[in-house]
Amino acid sequence: MYSKTVIVPNIRCGHCVRTIQNEVSEIEGVQRVQADEQTRQVTVEWDAPATWEQIEAKLVEINYPPAQPNVSLA
């Protein structure tokens, strides 16, 4: 099983949390989706055939894209 936690800045309320949980959990292979409106964190656990790329694409599609990590170029 795979697991990833990301920050989703667009989370504002309980409705946002339910939307994320409902939509992402529909992807075949997703085992658990936990979102928190206070920390704006989303944790997803999945197995094949789901991939992180599919999960991230779904978050973008429903207007809850994960924040991109800061990249520092020297």
PATORDREN-909454 format. One record per residue: residue number from 1; x, y, z of N, C-alpha, C, CB in turn. Coordinates in steps of 0.2 Angstrom, whole numbers, plus 5000, padded with zeros to 4 digits. Glycine has a CB too. Layout:
NODE  pos  n.c1  n.c2  n.c3  ca.c1  ca.c2  ca.c3  c.c1  c.c2  c.c3  cb.c1  cb.c2  cb.c3
NODE  NUM     X     Y     Z      X      Y      Z     X     Y     Z      X      Y      Z
...
//
This chain:
NODE  pos  n.c1  n.c2  n.c3  ca.c1  ca.c2  ca.c3  c.c1  c.c2  c.c3  cb.c1  cb.c2  cb.c3
NODE    1  5004  4994  5000   5000   5000   5000  5004  5006  5000   4995   5000   5006
NODE    2  5002  5011  4996   5006   5018   4996  5002  5023  5000   5006   5020   4989
NODE    3  5005  5028  5002   5002   5033   5006  5006  5040  5005   5002   5032   5014
NODE    4  5002  5045  5004   5005   5052   5003  5001  5057  5007   5006   5053   4996
NODE    5  5004  5062  5010   5001   5067   5013  5003  5074  5010   5002   5068   5021
NODE    6  4998  5078  5008   4999   5084   5004  4995  5090  5007   4998   5084   4997
NODE    7  4998  5096  5006   4994   5102   5008  4990  5104  5003   4999   5108   5011
NODE    8  4983  5105  5004   4979   5108   4999  4976  5115  5001   4973   5103   4998
NODE    9  4979  5120  4999   4977   5127   5001  4970  5129  5000   4982   5132   4998
NODE   10  4967  5126  4995   4960   5128   4994  4955  5125  4999   4958   5125   4987
NODE   11  4957  5121  5004   4952   5118   5009  4950  5124  5013   4955   5112   5013
NODE   12  4943  5125  5014   4941   5131   5018  4936  5128  5023   4938   5136   5013
NODE   13  4932  5123  5022   4927   5121   5026  4925  5113  5026   4920   5125   5024
NODE   14  4921  5111  5029   4919   5104   5030  4916  5102  5023   4913   5103   5035
NODE   15  4913  5106  5019   4911   5104   5012  4917  5102  5008   4906   5110   5009
NODE   16  4922  5106  5008   4928   5105   5004  4931  5098  5006   4933   5110   5006
NODE   17  4931  5096  5013   4933   5090   5015  4929  5084  5012   4933   5090   5023
NODE   18  4923  5085  5013   4918   5080   5010  4919  5079  5003   4911   5081   5012
NODE   19  4920  5084  4999   4920   5084   4992  4927  5080  4990   4921   5091   4989
NODE   20  4932  5082  4993   4939   5078   4992  4938  5071  4994   4944   5081   4996
NODE   21  4935  5069  4999   4935   5062   5001  4930  5058  4997   4932   5062   5009
NODE   22  4925  5061  4995   4920   5058   4990  4923  5057  4983   4914   5062   4990
NODE   23  4926  5062  4980   4929   5061   4974  4935  5057  4973   4930   5068   4971
NODE   24  4939  5058  4978   4946   5054   4977  4944  5046  4979   4951   5057   4982
NODE   25  4940  5045  4984   4938   5038   4985  4935  5034  4980   4934   5038   4992
NODE   26  4932  5038  4975   4929   5034   4969  4935  5031  4964   4925   5039   4965
NODE   27  4941  5033  4965   4946   5030   4961  4947  5023  4963   4953   5035   4961
NODE   28  4947  5019  4958   4948   5012   4960  4955  5010  4962   4947   5007   4953
NODE   29  4956  5007  4968   4962   5006   4972  4963  5011  4978   4968   5007   4967
NODE   30  4960  5016  4978   4960   5021   4984  4957  5017  4990   4957   5028   4982
NODE   31  4961  5017  4995   4958   5013   5001  4956  5018  5006   4964   5009   5004
NODE   32  4959  5024  5007   4957   5029   5012  4959  5036  5010   4960   5027   5019
NODE   33  4954  5040  5012   4956   5047   5010  4954  5051  5017   4952   5050   5004
NODE   34  4959  5055  5019   4957   5059   5025  4959  5066  5024   4961   5056   5032
NODE   35  4955  5071  5025   4956   5078   5024  4955  5081  5030   4952   5080   5018
NODE   36  4958  5087  5032   4957   5090   5038  4957  5098  5036   4963   5089   5043
NODE   37  4951  5101  5038   4950   5108   5036  4955  5113  5040   4943   5110   5037
NODE   38  4957  5111  5046   4961   5115   5050  4968  5115  5048   4961   5112   5057
NODE   39  4971  5109  5046   4978   5109   5044  4979  5109  5036   4981   5103   5046
NODE   40  4973  5108  5033   4973   5108   5025  4977  5103  5023   4975   5115   5022
NODE   41  4978  5097  5027   4981   5091   5024  4976  5086  5022   4986   5089   5030
NODE   42  4979  5083  5016   4975   5077   5014  4980  5071  5013   4972   5079   5006
NODE   43  4978  5066  5016   4981   5060   5016  4977  5054  5012   4983   5057   5024
NODE   44  4981  5051  5008   4978   5046   5003  4982  5040  5004   4977   5049   4996
NODE   45  4978  5034  5005   4981   5028   5005  4978  5024  4999   4980   5024   5011
NODE   46  4983  5021  4995   4980   5017   4989  4985  5011  4987   4980   5022   4983
NODE   47  4982  5007  4983   4985   5001   4980  4984  5001  4973   4982   4994   4983
NODE   48  4987  4997  4969   4986   4997   4962  4979  4995  4961   4991   4992   4958
NODE   49  4975  4997  4956   4978   5000   4950  4978  5008  4950   4974   4999   4944
NODE   50  4977  5011  4956   4977   5018   4957  4985  5020  4957   4974   5020   4964
NODE   51  4986  5026  4955   4993   5029   4955  4992  5036  4958   4996   5029   4948
NODE   52  4998  5039  4960   4998   5046   4963  4996  5050  4957   5005   5047   4966
NODE   53  4998  5049  4951   4996   5054   4946  4989  5054  4945   5000   5051   4939
NODE   54  4985  5049  4945   4978   5049   4945  4975  5053  4950   4975   5042   4945
NODE   55  4977  5052  4956   4975   5055   4962  4976  5062  4962   4978   5052   4969
NODE   56  4982  5064  4960   4983   5071   4959  4979  5075  4954   4991   5072   4958
NODE   57  4978  5071  4948   4974   5074   4943  4967  5075  4945   4974   5069   4937
NODE   58  4964  5070  4949   4957   5071   4952  4957  5077  4956   4955   5065   4956
NODE   59  4962  5078  4961   4962   5084   4965  4962  5091  4961   4968   5084   4970
NODE   60  4966  5091  4956   4966   5097   4951  4960  5097  4948   4972   5096   4946
NODE   61  4957  5092  4945   4950   5092   4942  4945  5095  4946   4948   5085   4939
NODE   62  4945  5094  4952   4939   5096   4957  4941  5103  4960   4938   5091   4962
NODE   63  4947  5106  4958   4949   5112   4960  4952  5112  4967   4943   5117   4960
NODE   64  4955  5107  4969   4959   5106   4976  4966  5104  4974   4955   5101   4981
NODE   65  4969  5107  4970   4976   5105   4969  4981  5105  4975   4979   5109   4963
NODE   66  4985  5100  4975   4990   5100   4981  4995  5106  4980   4994   5094   4981
NODE   67  4997  5109  4985   5003   5114   4985  5009  5111  4982   5004   5117   4991
NODE   68  5013  5114  4978   5019   5111   4975  5024  5113  4980   5021   5114   4968
NODE   69  5029  5108  4982   5034   5109   4986  5039  5115  4984   5038   5103   4988
NODE   70  5042  5119  4988   5046   5124   4986  5052  5121  4983   5048   5129   4992
NODE   71  5054  5124  4977   5060   5121   4974  5065  5127  4974   5059   5119   4967
NODE   72  5071  5126  4976   5076   5131   4977  5082  5129  4972   5079   5131   4984
NODE   73  5083  5134  4967   5088   5133   4962  5094  5137  4964   5085   5136   4955
NODE   74  5100  5134  4964   5106   5138   4967  5109  5142  4961   5111   5133   4969
//
